Amino acid sequence: MVITLFRHGLTEGNKRKQYMGWNDSPLTAEAISKLSSYQLKPDNYDFFVSSDLHRCLHTMKLLFPAIVPETVTELREMQFGVFQGKTYEQLQGDRSYQNWLNDPVVYSPPNGESFTEFANRIDKGWERVCHFVMEKNVTRPLIVTHGGVIKYLLSRFAPEEREFWDWSIVHGNGYELLFDLEQLRRGDRCISLREVPLTEKANG
C-alpha cells in the first residue's frame, strides 16, 4: 500500500507570501509549466483524491489531464479566518496575530480554526480516504492537497517522529508513504517515506 501526498503548485498568493487558507489563487505561470512537464503516469495510481479548492484541482489536471478526482473537502488547508489573504507585514502589529504565532495550539485566528479543529477535520478526511481504500481494494492512491495538511499527516504517519512545525513541504512535490494494510487499519506509522521521483519531459 503506497499512499502519495502531493502539494499543489505555487500560487500567486503564495508568491506574495499571503496566508491562503480557504481563499484561492491561480497557479503561477512557472508552476503551470513545471507541473505540466512532470512525467507522472496515471497507471501508477488506482485512486485520485483532491481538496476541493481550485489550486489543488488545477494541479491534478496538469499532472493527469484525463483524471476526474474524488474531492474531499476535509482535506482543505487550515481556515485562517481574518488572516486569510494577508501577509506577515500586514499583520505584524495585530496582537491576536502575535499571540497565534507565539502559541498556535492555544490561540486561533479570529473567525478561523483552532489547531485542534484543523487536526480533527484532517483526521476525518483521512478516514474517508482509508475507508474507500479498504472497501475498493485500492493500493496506490494519490492525494493532491495543501502544505498544512501534508505536514499534519506526516507528523502522524511518517516513520520518523517529528512535530508538525518541523516539516517543510515544497510546492509541487509529493511524498510516498508505504504501509501494510494492518498498519493502515490500526492508524500506525508507515514503514517508509520518500519523495516522489519527478522526471521532467525532455521538451519540458
PANULUM-225617 format. One line per field, with one value per residue: residue number from 0; residue in one letter; x, y, z of N, C-alpha, C, O in turn. Coordinates in nm, 2 decimals. Example, Ala and Ser with C-alpha at 12.3 -4.5 7.8 and 13.67 -1.06 7.14 Angstrom:
<atoms>
pos <- c(0, 1)
code <- c(a, s)
n_x <- c(1.32, 1.28)
n_y <- c(-0.57, -0.22)
n_z <- c(0.78, 0.71)
ca_x <- c(1.23, 1.37)
ca_y <- c(-0.45, -0.11)
ca_z <- c(0.78, 0.71)
c_x <- c(1.32, 1.29)
c_y <- c(-0.33, 0.00)
c_z <- c(0.78, 0.79)
o_x <- c(1.42, 1.34)
o_y <- c(-0.33, 0.11)
o_z <- c(0.85, 0.80)
</atoms>
This chain:
<atoms>
pos <- c(0, 1, 2, 3, 4, 5, 6, 7, 8, 9, 10, 11, 12, 13, 14, 15, 16, 17, 18, 19, 20, 21, 22, 23, 24, 25, 26, 27, 28, 29, 30, 31, 32, 33, 34, 35, 36, 37, 38, 39, 40, 41, 42, 43, 44, 45, 46, 47, 48, 49, 50, 51, 52, 53, 54, 55, 56, 57, 58, 59, 60, 61, 62, 63, 64, 65, 66, 67, 68, 69, 70, 71, 72, 73, 74, 75, 76, 77, 78, 79, 80, 81, 82, 83, 84, 85, 86, 87, 88, 89, 90, 91, 92, 93, 94, 95, 96, 97, 98, 99, 100, 101, 102, 103, 104, 105, 106, 107, 108, 109, 110, 111, 112, 113, 114, 115, 116, 117, 118, 119, 120, 121, 122, 123, 124, 125, 126, 127, 128, 129, 130, 131, 132, 133, 134, 135, 136, 137, 138, 139, 140, 141, 142, 143, 144, 145, 146, 147, 148, 149, 150, 151, 152, 153, 154, 155, 156, 157, 158, 159, 160, 161, 162, 163, 164, 165, 166, 167, 168, 169, 170, 171, 172, 173, 174, 175, 176, 177, 178, 179, 180, 181, 182, 183, 184, 185, 186, 187, 188, 189, 190, 191, 192, 193, 194, 195, 196, 197, 198, 199, 200, 201, 202, 203)
code <- c(m, v, i, t, l, f, r, h, g, l, t, e, g, n, k, r, k, q, y, m, g, w, n, d, s, p, l, t, a, e, a, i, s, k, l, s, s, y, q, l, k, p, d, n, y, d, f, f, v, s, s, d, l, h, r, c, l, h, t, m, k, l, l, f, p, a, i, v, p, e, t, v, t, e, l, r, e, m, q, f, g, v, f, q, g, k, t, y, e, q, l, q, g, d, r, s, y, q, n, w, l, n, d, p, v, v, y, s, p, p, n, g, e, s, f, t, e, f, a, n, r, i, d, k, g, w, e, r, v, c, h, f, v, m, e, k, n, v, t, r, p, l, i, v, t, h, g, g, v, i, k, y, l, l, s, r, f, a, p, e, e, r, e, f, w, d, w, s, i, v, h, g, n, g, y, e, l, l, f, d, l, e, q, l, r, r, g, d, r, c, i, s, l, r, e, v, p, l, t, e, k, a, n, g)
n_x <- c(0.08, 0.08, 0.06, 0.03, 0.11, 0.06, 0.16, -0.01, 0.07, 0.28, 0.11, -0.01, -0.08, 0.07, 0.32, 0.32, 0.34, 0.11, -0.13, -0.31, -0.51, -0.86, -0.91, -0.87, -0.63, -0.48, -0.26, 0.09, 0.25, 0.50, 0.46, 0.26, 0.39, 0.60, 0.46, 0.32, 0.53, 0.60, 0.66, 0.46, 0.28, -0.05, -0.13, 0.02, -0.12, -0.42, -0.64, -0.77, -0.75, -0.86, -0.83, -1.10, -1.04, -0.95, -0.68, -0.57, -0.72, -0.66, -0.39, -0.40, -0.52, -0.32, -0.12, -0.25, -0.43, -0.66, -0.79, -1.06, -1.08, -1.18, -1.33, -1.24, -1.35, -1.27, -1.00, -0.90, -0.68, -0.58, -0.83, -0.78, -0.92, -0.96, -0.70, -0.66, -0.55, -0.38, -0.05, 0.26, 0.37, 0.15, 0.01, 0.17, 0.15, -0.07, -0.23, -0.36, -0.27, 0.01, -0.01, -0.11, 0.10, 0.30, 0.19, 0.04, -0.12, -0.27, -0.39, -0.61, -0.67, -0.87, -1.21, -1.13, -1.00, -0.91, -0.60, -0.66, -0.92, -0.86, -0.69, -0.87, -1.05, -0.89, -0.82, -1.08, -1.11, -0.89, -0.98, -1.20, -1.08, -0.92, -1.13, -1.25, -1.03, -0.99, -1.24, -1.26, -1.04, -0.81, -0.47, -0.28, -0.33, -0.34, -0.32, -0.39, -0.32, -0.28, -0.01, -0.02, -0.19, -0.04, 0.18, 0.06, -0.03, 0.21, 0.33, 0.18, 0.20, 0.46, 0.76, 0.97, 0.94, 0.84, 0.76, 0.47, 0.54, 0.80, 0.82, 0.89, 0.73, 0.75, 0.61, 0.44, 0.56, 0.58, 0.51, 0.57, 0.41, 0.46, 0.27, 0.17, -0.14, -0.26, -0.12, -0.23, -0.50, -0.48, -0.39, -0.13, 0.22, 0.38, 0.58, 0.79, 0.91, 0.93, 1.04, 0.85, 0.97, 1.03, 1.04, 1.12, 0.98, 1.16, 1.13, 1.03)
n_y <- c(-0.12, 0.20, 0.53, 0.84, 1.17, 1.49, 1.81, 2.11, 2.32, 2.62, 2.92, 3.25, 3.39, 3.25, 3.32, 3.59, 3.56, 3.54, 3.44, 3.18, 2.97, 2.90, 3.08, 3.13, 3.11, 3.17, 2.94, 3.01, 3.11, 2.98, 2.76, 2.62, 2.56, 2.40, 2.18, 2.07, 1.96, 1.73, 1.38, 1.19, 0.89, 0.80, 0.54, 0.44, 0.48, 0.41, 0.54, 0.86, 1.16, 1.48, 1.79, 2.02, 2.28, 2.52, 2.55, 2.30, 2.12, 2.22, 2.16, 1.88, 1.84, 1.93, 1.75, 1.50, 1.50, 1.36, 1.27, 1.27, 1.36, 1.23, 1.45, 1.58, 1.76, 1.79, 1.79, 2.04, 2.33, 2.48, 2.69, 3.02, 3.24, 3.58, 3.64, 3.55, 3.59, 3.79, 3.92, 3.87, 4.12, 4.28, 4.20, 4.21, 4.40, 4.33, 4.22, 3.97, 3.82, 3.80, 3.66, 3.42, 3.34, 3.30, 3.09, 2.87, 2.65, 2.70, 2.95, 3.08, 3.19, 3.48, 3.41, 3.19, 2.85, 2.65, 2.48, 2.22, 2.18, 2.19, 1.97, 1.76, 1.77, 1.70, 1.44, 1.32, 1.35, 1.18, 0.94, 0.90, 0.86, 0.63, 0.45, 0.42, 0.31, 0.06, -0.06, -0.07, -0.21, -0.06, 0.02, 0.21, 0.50, 0.85, 1.17, 1.51, 1.79, 2.03, 2.22, 2.24, 2.04, 1.81, 1.83, 1.78, 1.52, 1.38, 1.43, 1.26, 1.00, 0.95, 0.75, 0.85, 1.03, 1.35, 1.68, 1.87, 2.13, 2.10, 2.00, 2.07, 2.15, 2.13, 2.33, 2.17, 1.92, 1.57, 1.30, 0.97, 0.73, 0.42, 0.16, -0.14, -0.32, -0.38, -0.20, 0.04, 0.01, 0.01, 0.26, 0.31, 0.42, 0.46, 0.23, 0.32, 0.63, 0.85, 1.10, 1.17, 1.06, 1.29, 1.33, 1.54, 1.61, 1.57, 1.79, 1.97)
n_z <- c(0.00, -0.11, -0.04, -0.19, -0.12, -0.24, -0.29, -0.39, -0.68, -0.68, -0.60, -0.71, -0.48, -0.28, -0.37, -0.31, -0.04, 0.11, 0.36, 0.27, 0.32, 0.31, 0.11, -0.24, -0.52, -0.84, -1.00, -1.05, -1.36, -1.38, -1.22, -1.35, -1.59, -1.49, -1.35, -1.57, -1.70, -1.57, -1.56, -1.46, -1.44, -1.50, -1.48, -1.27, -1.04, -0.86, -0.75, -0.72, -0.54, -0.43, -0.26, -0.25, -0.34, -0.59, -0.66, -0.60, -0.76, -1.01, -1.02, -1.01, -1.26, -1.43, -1.39, -1.45, -1.70, -1.79, -1.58, -1.34, -1.02, -0.70, -0.48, -0.16, 0.09, 0.35, 0.34, 0.29, 0.33, 0.65, 0.80, 0.81, 0.90, 0.97, 0.90, 0.65, 0.31, 0.38, 0.46, 0.65, 0.70, 0.68, 0.91, 1.13, 1.34, 1.48, 1.77, 1.82, 1.61, 1.68, 1.92, 1.82, 1.65, 1.85, 2.01, 1.85, 1.91, 2.14, 2.08, 1.83, 1.49, 1.46, 1.39, 1.26, 1.23, 1.52, 1.60, 1.69, 1.59, 1.32, 1.30, 1.37, 1.16, 0.94, 1.02, 0.98, 0.70, 0.62, 0.72, 0.56, 0.31, 0.37, 0.43, 0.18, 0.04, 0.16, 0.12, -0.16, -0.23, -0.30, -0.38, -0.44, -0.40, -0.49, -0.35, -0.39, -0.22, 0.05, 0.20, 0.48, 0.55, 0.46, 0.62, 0.87, 0.84, 0.79, 1.04, 1.19, 1.06, 0.94, 0.94, 1.10, 1.39, 1.40, 1.49, 1.38, 1.31, 1.23, 0.98, 0.64, 0.35, 0.01, -0.26, -0.53, -0.50, -0.41, -0.17, -0.08, 0.11, 0.25, 0.36, 0.54, 0.51, 0.76, 0.93, 0.84, 0.90, 1.18, 1.23, 1.25, 1.22, 0.90, 0.70, 0.54, 0.40, 0.12, -0.12, -0.41, -0.71, -0.96, -1.28, -1.54, -1.86, -2.17, -2.34, -2.17)
ca_x <- c(0.00, 0.16, -0.02, 0.11, 0.06, 0.12, 0.12, -0.04, 0.18, 0.29, 0.01, 0.02, -0.09, 0.18, 0.43, 0.32, 0.35, -0.01, -0.20, -0.42, -0.62, -0.97, -0.91, -0.80, -0.55, -0.44, -0.12, 0.18, 0.29, 0.61, 0.41, 0.19, 0.49, 0.67, 0.37, 0.29, 0.65, 0.63, 0.62, 0.39, 0.19, -0.18, -0.14, 0.09, -0.21, -0.55, -0.74, -0.72, -0.83, -0.81, -0.90, -1.19, -1.00, -0.91, -0.53, -0.54, -0.79, -0.58, -0.26, -0.43, -0.55, -0.20, -0.05, -0.32, -0.53, -0.78, -0.85, -1.15, -1.06, -1.28, -1.30, -1.27, -1.35, -1.20, -0.85, -0.86, -0.58, -0.64, -0.90, -0.70, -1.01, -0.93, -0.56, -0.65, -0.52, -0.28, 0.09, 0.32, 0.39, 0.02, -0.04, 0.27, 0.11, -0.20, -0.20, -0.41, -0.17, 0.13, -0.05, -0.12, 0.24, 0.37, 0.14, -0.07, -0.21, -0.36, -0.46, -0.66, -0.70, -1.01, -1.30, -1.07, -0.99, -0.80, -0.52, -0.73, -1.03, -0.80, -0.64, -0.98, -1.10, -0.80, -0.84, -1.20, -1.08, -0.81, -1.06, -1.28, -0.99, -0.89, -1.25, -1.26, -0.91, -1.02, -1.36, -1.24, -0.91, -0.72, -0.34, -0.19, -0.40, -0.27, -0.39, -0.34, -0.38, -0.21, 0.11, -0.05, -0.25, 0.06, 0.26, -0.01, -0.03, 0.34, 0.36, 0.11, 0.23, 0.59, 0.84, 1.04, 0.85, 0.87, 0.64, 0.40, 0.62, 0.94, 0.82, 0.89, 0.67, 0.77, 0.50, 0.46, 0.63, 0.50, 0.57, 0.51, 0.41, 0.44, 0.20, 0.09, -0.28, -0.29, -0.08, -0.32, -0.62, -0.46, -0.35, 0.02, 0.31, 0.41, 0.71, 0.89, 0.87, 1.03, 0.98, 0.81, 1.07, 0.97, 1.12, 1.06, 0.99, 1.28, 1.10, 0.96)
ca_y <- c(0.00, 0.32, 0.65, 0.96, 1.30, 1.58, 1.95, 2.18, 2.41, 2.76, 3.02, 3.39, 3.43, 3.20, 3.41, 3.72, 3.52, 3.55, 3.32, 3.14, 2.91, 2.87, 3.16, 3.06, 3.20, 3.09, 2.89, 3.09, 3.06, 2.89, 2.64, 2.55, 2.50, 2.29, 2.07, 2.02, 1.89, 1.61, 1.25, 1.10, 0.81, 0.77, 0.39, 0.41, 0.50, 0.35, 0.62, 1.00, 1.24, 1.62, 1.90, 2.08, 2.41, 2.52, 2.53, 2.15, 2.06, 2.26, 2.08, 1.75, 1.85, 1.95, 1.62, 1.39, 1.57, 1.28, 1.22, 1.34, 1.31, 1.24, 1.57, 1.56, 1.90, 1.79, 1.80, 2.18, 2.39, 2.54, 2.81, 3.12, 3.35, 3.72, 3.65, 3.50, 3.69, 3.89, 3.88, 3.90, 4.26, 4.35, 4.15, 4.20, 4.48, 4.28, 4.14, 3.84, 3.75, 3.77, 3.55, 3.29, 3.30, 3.25, 2.97, 2.84, 2.55, 2.77, 3.06, 3.06, 3.31, 3.52, 3.36, 3.07, 2.72, 2.62, 2.37, 2.10, 2.17, 2.16, 1.83, 1.67, 1.77, 1.62, 1.30, 1.28, 1.33, 1.07, 0.82, 0.88, 0.80, 0.49, 0.36, 0.38, 0.23, -0.07, -0.11, -0.10, -0.28, 0.03, 0.00, 0.32, 0.63, 0.98, 1.28, 1.64, 1.87, 2.15, 2.21, 2.22, 1.90, 1.71, 1.84, 1.71, 1.37, 1.33, 1.42, 1.14, 0.87, 0.93, 0.66, 0.93, 1.11, 1.49, 1.77, 1.94, 2.26, 2.07, 1.95, 2.17, 2.08, 2.21, 2.33, 2.09, 1.80, 1.47, 1.21, 0.84, 0.66, 0.28, 0.09, -0.26, -0.29, -0.38, -0.07, 0.14, -0.01, 0.04, 0.40, 0.31, 0.49, 0.39, 0.16, 0.41, 0.76, 0.90, 1.19, 1.12, 1.10, 1.38, 1.34, 1.63, 1.57, 1.62, 1.92, 2.05)
ca_z <- c(0.00, -0.12, -0.04, -0.23, -0.08, -0.34, -0.26, -0.51, -0.73, -0.62, -0.65, -0.70, -0.34, -0.22, -0.42, -0.23, 0.10, 0.18, 0.42, 0.17, 0.38, 0.23, -0.01, -0.36, -0.60, -0.95, -1.00, -1.12, -1.49, -1.36, -1.16, -1.46, -1.68, -1.42, -1.33, -1.70, -1.76, -1.50, -1.63, -1.37, -1.52, -1.42, -1.45, -1.14, -0.93, -0.88, -0.69, -0.72, -0.45, -0.43, -0.19, -0.35, -0.37, -0.73, -0.68, -0.60, -0.87, -1.13, -1.01, -1.05, -1.40, -1.50, -1.37, -1.51, -1.77, -1.82, -1.45, -1.26, -0.89, -0.59, -0.39, -0.02, 0.14, 0.48, 0.31, 0.27, 0.42, 0.77, 0.78, 0.88, 0.94, 0.93, 0.85, 0.51, 0.21, 0.43, 0.47, 0.78, 0.71, 0.71, 1.03, 1.25, 1.45, 1.53, 1.89, 1.80, 1.52, 1.75, 2.01, 1.74, 1.61, 1.97, 2.06, 1.76, 1.97, 2.24, 2.02, 1.70, 1.41, 1.48, 1.29, 1.19, 1.30, 1.61, 1.55, 1.72, 1.49, 1.19, 1.30, 1.37, 1.03, 0.86, 1.06, 0.92, 0.56, 0.61, 0.75, 0.44, 0.21, 0.41, 0.41, 0.03, 0.00, 0.21, 0.06, -0.30, -0.25, -0.36, -0.32, -0.49, -0.41, -0.49, -0.29, -0.41, -0.11, 0.09, 0.28, 0.62, 0.55, 0.44, 0.74, 0.98, 0.81, 0.81, 1.18, 1.24, 1.00, 0.89, 1.03, 1.19, 1.47, 1.40, 1.51, 1.27, 1.27, 1.19, 0.84, 0.53, 0.23, -0.11, -0.36, -0.65, -0.47, -0.35, -0.07, -0.08, 0.24, 0.24, 0.47, 0.51, 0.53, 0.90, 0.99, 0.80, 0.98, 1.32, 1.24, 1.29, 1.13, 0.78, 0.70, 0.48, 0.34, 0.03, -0.21, -0.54, -0.82, -1.06, -1.40, -1.64, -2.00, -2.24, -2.40, -2.07)
c_x <- c(0.09, 0.06, 0.06, 0.04, 0.13, 0.07, 0.10, 0.08, 0.17, 0.18, 0.06, 0.02, 0.03, 0.31, 0.44, 0.32, 0.23, -0.05, -0.32, -0.54, -0.73, -0.99, -0.85, -0.72, -0.50, -0.29, -0.04, 0.21, 0.40, 0.56, 0.34, 0.29, 0.56, 0.58, 0.34, 0.41, 0.67, 0.58, 0.56, 0.28, 0.06, -0.19, -0.06, 0.00, -0.35, -0.67, -0.69, -0.81, -0.77, -0.89, -0.99, -1.15, -0.93, -0.76, -0.49, -0.60, -0.71, -0.45, -0.29, -0.45, -0.42, -0.11, -0.11, -0.44, -0.66, -0.85, -0.94, -1.14, -1.18, -1.24, -1.33, -1.25, -1.27, -1.04, -0.81, -0.75, -0.66, -0.72, -0.84, -0.79, -0.97, -0.79, -0.56, -0.63, -0.42, -0.14, 0.14, 0.33, 0.26, -0.03, 0.05, 0.23, -0.02, -0.17, -0.25, -0.32, -0.05, 0.10, -0.05, 0.02, 0.32, 0.32, 0.02, -0.16, -0.31, -0.44, -0.50, -0.68, -0.84, -1.10, -1.24, -1.07, -0.88, -0.72, -0.59, -0.85, -0.97, -0.76, -0.76, -1.04, -1.02, -0.81, -0.97, -1.18, -0.99, -0.89, -1.15, -1.20, -0.96, -1.01, -1.26, -1.15, -0.94, -1.14, -1.34, -1.11, -0.81, -0.58, -0.24, -0.26, -0.30, -0.36, -0.33, -0.41, -0.28, -0.09, 0.08, -0.11, -0.14, 0.15, 0.19, 0.00, 0.11, 0.38, 0.29, 0.17, 0.37, 0.67, 0.91, 0.95, 0.91, 0.74, 0.59, 0.49, 0.75, 0.94, 0.82, 0.84, 0.68, 0.65, 0.54, 0.55, 0.54, 0.58, 0.49, 0.52, 0.37, 0.39, 0.18, -0.05, -0.32, -0.24, -0.18, -0.45, -0.60, -0.42, -0.21, 0.10, 0.35, 0.55, 0.82, 0.83, 0.98, 0.96, 0.95, 0.92, 1.00, 1.06, 1.05, 1.08, 1.11, 1.25, 1.03, 1.04)
c_y <- c(0.12, 0.44, 0.77, 1.08, 1.40, 1.72, 2.03, 2.28, 2.55, 2.85, 3.16, 3.44, 3.38, 3.28, 3.54, 3.69, 3.55, 3.43, 3.29, 3.08, 2.86, 2.96, 3.08, 3.16, 3.11, 3.05, 2.99, 3.03, 2.96, 2.76, 2.56, 2.49, 2.38, 2.16, 2.00, 1.93, 1.76, 1.49, 1.15, 1.03, 0.78, 0.62, 0.35, 0.43, 0.44, 0.42, 0.76, 1.08, 1.38, 1.70, 1.97, 2.22, 2.41, 2.50, 2.38, 2.09, 2.10, 2.18, 1.94, 1.74, 1.86, 1.82, 1.51, 1.45, 1.49, 1.24, 1.32, 1.29, 1.31, 1.36, 1.55, 1.70, 1.90, 1.80, 1.94, 2.22, 2.44, 2.67, 2.92, 3.24, 3.48, 3.74, 3.61, 3.61, 3.80, 3.84, 3.92, 4.05, 4.33, 4.31, 4.17, 4.29, 4.44, 4.18, 4.00, 3.76, 3.71, 3.66, 3.42, 3.25, 3.24, 3.12, 2.93, 2.72, 2.61, 2.87, 3.02, 3.19, 3.35, 3.48, 3.24, 2.95, 2.72, 2.50, 2.24, 2.08, 2.13, 2.01, 1.73, 1.66, 1.69, 1.48, 1.25, 1.25, 1.21, 0.94, 0.79, 0.81, 0.66, 0.40, 0.32, 0.29, 0.08, -0.14, -0.15, -0.17, -0.19, 0.01, 0.12, 0.45, 0.75, 1.09, 1.41, 1.73, 1.98, 2.12, 2.17, 2.08, 1.80, 1.71, 1.77, 1.56, 1.31, 1.33, 1.30, 1.01, 0.85, 0.84, 0.74, 1.03, 1.26, 1.57, 1.83, 2.05, 2.22, 2.02, 2.08, 2.10, 2.18, 2.21, 2.24, 1.96, 1.70, 1.38, 1.08, 0.77, 0.51, 0.22, -0.06, -0.24, -0.29, -0.25, 0.04, 0.13, 0.04, 0.19, 0.41, 0.40, 0.40, 0.32, 0.25, 0.53, 0.80, 1.01, 1.12, 1.16, 1.17, 1.40, 1.43, 1.58, 1.64, 1.76, 2.01, 2.17)
c_z <- c(0.00, -0.13, -0.08, -0.19, -0.17, -0.31, -0.39, -0.55, -0.66, -0.68, -0.64, -0.55, -0.26, -0.25, -0.34, -0.08, 0.18, 0.25, 0.34, 0.24, 0.29, 0.11, -0.12, -0.44, -0.72, -0.94, -1.08, -1.26, -1.48, -1.31, -1.27, -1.55, -1.61, -1.40, -1.46, -1.75, -1.68, -1.57, -1.53, -1.46, -1.44, -1.39, -1.32, -1.02, -0.96, -0.81, -0.68, -0.63, -0.45, -0.32, -0.30, -0.39, -0.51, -0.75, -0.67, -0.72, -1.00, -1.13, -1.06, -1.21, -1.48, -1.50, -1.45, -1.58, -1.79, -1.69, -1.39, -1.11, -0.80, -0.50, -0.25, 0.05, 0.28, 0.46, 0.26, 0.37, 0.54, 0.73, 0.87, 0.92, 0.89, 0.88, 0.70, 0.41, 0.25, 0.45, 0.62, 0.80, 0.74, 0.85, 1.15, 1.36, 1.52, 1.65, 1.88, 1.71, 1.60, 1.85, 1.94, 1.70, 1.73, 2.02, 1.97, 1.81, 2.06, 2.17, 1.88, 1.62, 1.44, 1.36, 1.21, 1.27, 1.41, 1.55, 1.58, 1.62, 1.35, 1.19, 1.30, 1.23, 0.93, 0.89, 0.99, 0.77, 0.54, 0.63, 0.63, 0.33, 0.24, 0.40, 0.27, -0.01, 0.04, 0.14, -0.09, -0.34, -0.33, -0.30, -0.35, -0.50, -0.42, -0.44, -0.32, -0.30, -0.07, 0.18, 0.42, 0.64, 0.55, 0.57, 0.86, 0.96, 0.83, 0.96, 1.25, 1.19, 0.95, 0.99, 1.13, 1.26, 1.47, 1.42, 1.38, 1.22, 1.22, 1.04, 0.75, 0.40, 0.11, -0.21, -0.48, -0.63, -0.40, -0.26, -0.07, 0.05, 0.21, 0.36, 0.43, 0.56, 0.68, 0.97, 0.96, 0.88, 1.12, 1.34, 1.28, 1.19, 1.02, 0.79, 0.65, 0.42, 0.24, -0.06, -0.34, -0.64, -0.93, -1.17, -1.50, -1.78, -2.07, -2.30, -2.30, -2.03)
o_x <- c(0.16, -0.01, 0.16, -0.08, 0.25, -0.05, 0.17, 0.17, 0.07, 0.16, 0.16, 0.10, 0.08, 0.39, 0.55, 0.32, 0.23, -0.02, -0.41, -0.65, -0.70, -1.07, -0.78, -0.75, -0.47, -0.21, -0.09, 0.19, 0.40, 0.61, 0.35, 0.27, 0.58, 0.63, 0.33, 0.39, 0.75, 0.48, 0.61, 0.21, 0.07, -0.26, -0.08, 0.05, -0.38, -0.78, -0.58, -0.94, -0.65, -1.01, -0.96, -1.22, -0.87, -0.72, -0.40, -0.54, -0.70, -0.41, -0.21, -0.41, -0.41, -0.05, -0.04, -0.55, -0.77, -0.96, -0.92, -1.19, -1.28, -1.12, -1.44, -1.13, -1.21, -0.97, -0.71, -0.73, -0.78, -0.68, -0.84, -0.74, -0.95, -0.76, -0.45, -0.70, -0.39, -0.13, 0.07, 0.30, 0.26, -0.11, 0.00, 0.27, -0.06, -0.10, -0.18, -0.31, 0.00, 0.19, 0.00, 0.05, 0.39, 0.40, -0.10, -0.26, -0.43, -0.56, -0.44, -0.69, -0.93, -1.06, -1.30, -1.14, -0.78, -0.77, -0.59, -0.87, -1.03, -0.78, -0.75, -1.09, -1.07, -0.81, -0.97, -1.23, -1.02, -0.87, -1.17, -1.25, -0.97, -0.99, -1.29, -1.17, -0.91, -1.14, -1.40, -1.07, -0.73, -0.57, -0.14, -0.26, -0.20, -0.48, -0.21, -0.53, -0.21, -0.08, 0.14, -0.08, -0.14, 0.19, 0.26, 0.02, 0.12, 0.45, 0.34, 0.17, 0.40, 0.64, 0.93, 0.88, 1.02, 0.64, 0.67, 0.52, 0.82, 1.05, 0.75, 0.91, 0.63, 0.59, 0.65, 0.61, 0.44, 0.70, 0.37, 0.63, 0.27, 0.45, 0.18, -0.07, -0.40, -0.31, -0.21, -0.51, -0.69, -0.42, -0.17, 0.05, 0.35, 0.63, 0.93, 0.71, 1.09, 0.84, 1.02, 0.95, 0.91, 1.16, 0.93, 1.18, 1.15, 1.34, 0.99, 1.00)
o_y <- c(0.15, 0.45, 0.80, 1.10, 1.41, 1.75, 2.01, 2.30, 2.59, 2.85, 3.19, 3.52, 3.45, 3.31, 3.59, 3.79, 3.59, 3.32, 3.37, 3.12, 2.79, 2.94, 2.98, 3.28, 2.99, 3.12, 3.05, 2.91, 2.86, 2.65, 2.43, 2.37, 2.28, 2.05, 1.87, 1.85, 1.68, 1.49, 1.04, 1.09, 0.72, 0.58, 0.24, 0.40, 0.43, 0.37, 0.78, 1.08, 1.40, 1.67, 1.96, 2.29, 2.31, 2.43, 2.34, 2.00, 2.01, 2.14, 1.89, 1.65, 1.79, 1.78, 1.43, 1.45, 1.55, 1.17, 1.44, 1.18, 1.39, 1.37, 1.50, 1.75, 2.01, 1.82, 1.95, 2.15, 2.45, 2.74, 2.91, 3.34, 3.49, 3.84, 3.63, 3.72, 3.88, 3.71, 3.98, 4.10, 4.43, 4.39, 4.16, 4.27, 4.50, 4.08, 3.90, 3.63, 3.60, 3.57, 3.32, 3.13, 3.14, 3.04, 2.95, 2.69, 2.57, 2.88, 2.94, 3.30, 3.27, 3.50, 3.20, 2.94, 2.78, 2.43, 2.14, 1.97, 2.05, 1.94, 1.63, 1.55, 1.61, 1.39, 1.13, 1.16, 1.13, 0.84, 0.68, 0.72, 0.57, 0.28, 0.21, 0.19, -0.01, -0.26, -0.25, -0.18, -0.24, 0.00, 0.13, 0.51, 0.74, 1.10, 1.43, 1.74, 2.03, 2.02, 2.08, 2.01, 1.70, 1.61, 1.69, 1.49, 1.20, 1.24, 1.26, 0.91, 0.74, 0.84, 0.69, 1.11, 1.28, 1.53, 1.85, 2.07, 2.31, 2.00, 2.18, 2.01, 2.29, 2.10, 2.24, 1.91, 1.73, 1.37, 1.08, 0.76, 0.48, 0.23, -0.09, -0.15, -0.21, -0.20, 0.12, 0.23, 0.10, 0.24, 0.51, 0.44, 0.28, 0.36, 0.25, 0.53, 0.80, 1.01, 1.03, 1.27, 1.11, 1.47, 1.41, 1.51, 1.75, 1.84, 2.12, 2.24)
o_z <- c(0.10, -0.23, 0.00, -0.22, -0.17, -0.30, -0.49, -0.47, -0.60, -0.81, -0.58, -0.51, -0.17, -0.16, -0.31, 0.00, 0.30, 0.21, 0.33, 0.22, 0.19, 0.02, -0.10, -0.43, -0.70, -0.87, -1.18, -1.28, -1.55, -1.35, -1.27, -1.59, -1.68, -1.43, -1.47, -1.84, -1.73, -1.64, -1.51, -1.53, -1.33, -1.29, -1.27, -0.91, -1.08, -0.81, -0.63, -0.65, -0.47, -0.30, -0.42, -0.47, -0.55, -0.84, -0.74, -0.78, -1.09, -1.24, -1.14, -1.27, -1.59, -1.59, -1.51, -1.52, -1.79, -1.70, -1.38, -1.09, -0.82, -0.46, -0.22, 0.06, 0.31, 0.56, 0.20, 0.47, 0.55, 0.64, 0.99, 0.97, 0.77, 0.82, 0.63, 0.42, 0.18, 0.46, 0.69, 0.91, 0.82, 0.91, 1.27, 1.48, 1.62, 1.64, 1.92, 1.73, 1.58, 1.87, 1.99, 1.71, 1.72, 2.08, 2.01, 1.74, 2.06, 2.20, 1.81, 1.69, 1.44, 1.24, 1.11, 1.37, 1.39, 1.46, 1.49, 1.58, 1.28, 1.09, 1.23, 1.19, 0.85, 0.80, 0.94, 0.71, 0.44, 0.55, 0.59, 0.27, 0.16, 0.36, 0.24, -0.08, -0.04, 0.11, -0.13, -0.45, -0.42, -0.18, -0.29, -0.61, -0.36, -0.49, -0.28, -0.30, -0.16, 0.24, 0.48, 0.74, 0.63, 0.62, 0.93, 1.05, 0.88, 1.01, 1.35, 1.27, 0.91, 1.11, 1.25, 1.19, 1.52, 1.38, 1.29, 1.10, 1.16, 0.98, 0.78, 0.35, 0.12, -0.23, -0.52, -0.72, -0.34, -0.26, -0.06, 0.11, 0.16, 0.47, 0.32, 0.64, 0.72, 1.06, 1.04, 0.93, 1.18, 1.45, 1.34, 1.08, 1.03, 0.88, 0.70, 0.38, 0.27, -0.07, -0.38, -0.65, -0.99, -1.16, -1.53, -1.81, -2.03, -2.30, -2.34, -1.94)
</atoms>
